[in-house]
Amino acid sequence: LRLDEEAAETATVLTVHGRVDSSTSKQFGERLTGLLEAGTPHVVIDLGQLLYISSAGFRMLLIAGRLADQRGARLVLCNMSPDTRRLFDLGRFSQLFRILASRDEALAQSG
């Protein structure tokens, strides 16, 4: 797992590379919650380089989503492959998160 963080004009973009599974979900969750606890108002998670996400990864997203709600922050997911989108749809996670097609679209709506 590699997480690249980039400060954009209207949000912080976290690009996820590789797999988010039981061995990497803690690292993923700590990075996400760290951004939110630091007061980041808009976090865009770019999943274009995500190869796989397990239930442990989904759990971390749920925790981050709850934290974002508590802090009045916005968490947006973008750039999902069809396979990743299928996993989100199967688990009904696509109903819990704002999911946009591209990073540009996510950034335009985070301002």
Summary of the structure (lengths in Angstrom):
residues: 111
radius of gyration: 12.4
end to end distance: 28.5
largest distance: 34.0
contacts: 354
relative contact order: 0.20
helix: 43%
strand: 32%
